[in-house]
Each structure stands twice: as C-alpha cells, then as structure tokens.
Amino acid sequence: MTERVLNILLVEDDAVDVMNVQRAFERNNVSHPLFLAGNGLEALDVLRSDRMPRERRLVLLDLNMPKMSGIEFLQALRADPDLASTPVVVLTTSNDDQDKIDAYNLNVAGYLLKPVTFNNFCERMATLDKYWALVEMP
C-alpha cells in the first residue's frame, strides 16, 4: 500500500510549538509536507493561494492567536464554499468547554490538547498520523 501525501497546514503563532510539531513529525518519520501560518488570516491566505496544493489538505489549528483566533478562522473557513469541507484538527492548550463546543459546532475533525511533555506530544502526533493514514479522503 502506497502512502498518499497529506498536505498539512499548521496554524500556530508560538515558535516553540511550531518547532515541537516539526520535531515530532521528524521523530515519527511523518513525511507529509508541513505548511505554516502564524494566525488565521495568514492561514486563509495560504489556503486560497497556490502556495499549498489544493488536494488532500488537513489543518492543525491553535485557538489562541493574534489577529484572528482559531474560532474566527473556523467561522471564515466554513463560510467559504471553496474551503468549507477542509478537515481541521484543533491542537491547543485550551481546555475550556466553550472552546470545545464552539470548535465541534464548526465541524472540526478532532480537538487535541497540547501535552506538557515532548514525548507525549510525539505520541499524539504519531497517533494523528496513523489516523489520517486510515481515513479515506479525496
């Protein structure tokens, strides 16, 4: 079985968290291309441009960001007919019930809390990679 490329957009404003995702991908041999955006406005720009392939996309989304929060990004994404079906997994430190409700009401594919330790973070990224390897998507 040949692994199909998944184009991943990480929407994260914290440089340490970006580095942790990159290191976790490296440690777990996740070879999917990783595109970066520092906030929701940048992410929408990347998704609407030719800087990222339009097929087999997944967004990893932080919620607490400047300029446009993760929830505001999700609202704009779901309102855009060209982007509305893009799968999004929230990756955040927010354990707030309202954030979870708001995210799921905007059809996120999952809500993951950022683990405190790097090893746990690596395990979470490995599990996420295995899950998306099994999901049938165009």
N, C-alpha and C positions, 0 to 999 in steps of 0.2 A: 504494500500500500504506500503510495507516494504522498508525502505530507504536502498539503496545499498551503500556500503562503497566505498569511493573515496580516493585513496592514493595520498596525496598531497606532492610534494617536493617544499619547499621554498628555492630558491636560492638567498641568501641575505647576504651581508658582514657586515651590520650595526646591532649591537646587540640590539639597541633601536627599530629598525624596526622589527626585529625578535620578540621581546617582544610585540610590538604593534599587530602583526598578531596573536600571541598566545592569548593575552588578548581579541582581537576582536572575535576570534573563541570561546573563553570561554563565553564571554558576549552573543553571539548569539547562544549558545548551538550547535556549529558546532563540531561534534564528530569524524569527519574523522581523521585518523592518519596523523600527520604532520611530515615529514622528513625534515632534514635541511642540507644545503650545503652552505659553505661560499663563493664559487666562481664557475665559470663554469667548471673548471677541476674537482673539488670535485663532482659537480652535475653529470657529465658524469660518474664518478666512481660509484656513488650511483646507477645510472640508469642501469649500466652494471653489477652490483653485485647482490647478493642475500639479500642485506640489506633492500630492499624495494620490496614489491610484484610487479610482472610484469603486473598485470591486473589493469584496471581502474585507470590509472595514470593521474595526472594533475600537471604541473609545474607552479609555481608562480615565475616569473623571474624579478630580478632587472637588470638594464642595466649597471650601473656604478660600476664595481667591479674590484679588483686587479686580476692579473694572467691571467684571461680570461674574457673579457667583456661579457655582455649578448648577444650582436650581434654575437660575435665569438662563443659563446656557441650554439646559434641557428643554425649557419652555420654547426658546427660539428654535432649537433643533426640531422639536416635534411639530412646530408651526410651519416649517419649511417643507413643502411637498417633496423636494428632491432629497432631503436628508432625514425625513421623519422616521424611516424604517431602520436607521443606523443603530446597531446594538451598542448599548452603553453599560459599562460596569462601573459603579461608584467605588472609589478607593480613597477613603477618607479617615480622619481621626474623629469625626463627629459621630458620637453615639446617641445623638438626640433623636428621640422618637419622631418628632415632627419632620426632621430631615429625611428619615427613612420613609415615612408616609408620603411626603412630597415627591421623593425620588421614585418610589414604586407607582405612584399615581401618574408619573410621567413615563411609565413603561421601561424602567431600567431592567436589564437582564440579571443584575445582582447588586448587592450592597456589601462591600467588604471593608472591615475596619483595618486600618494600618496596624500591624503588630508592633510591639515595642522592640523586640529583638530582631536582628538581621536574619538569624536562622529561621525564625517563624515567618518572616517576610518572604524568604526564599521558598519555604514550603507552600505559602499561599500562592505565589506566582507559578510554581510548578503545578499545583492543582488547577489553577486557572488555565494554564496552557493545555493540560490534559483534557479539561472540559471542552475547550474550544476545538481541540483536535477531533472530538467525537461529534460535535454539532454539525449538522448538515446545513450549510448556508451557500447561497449562490456566489 
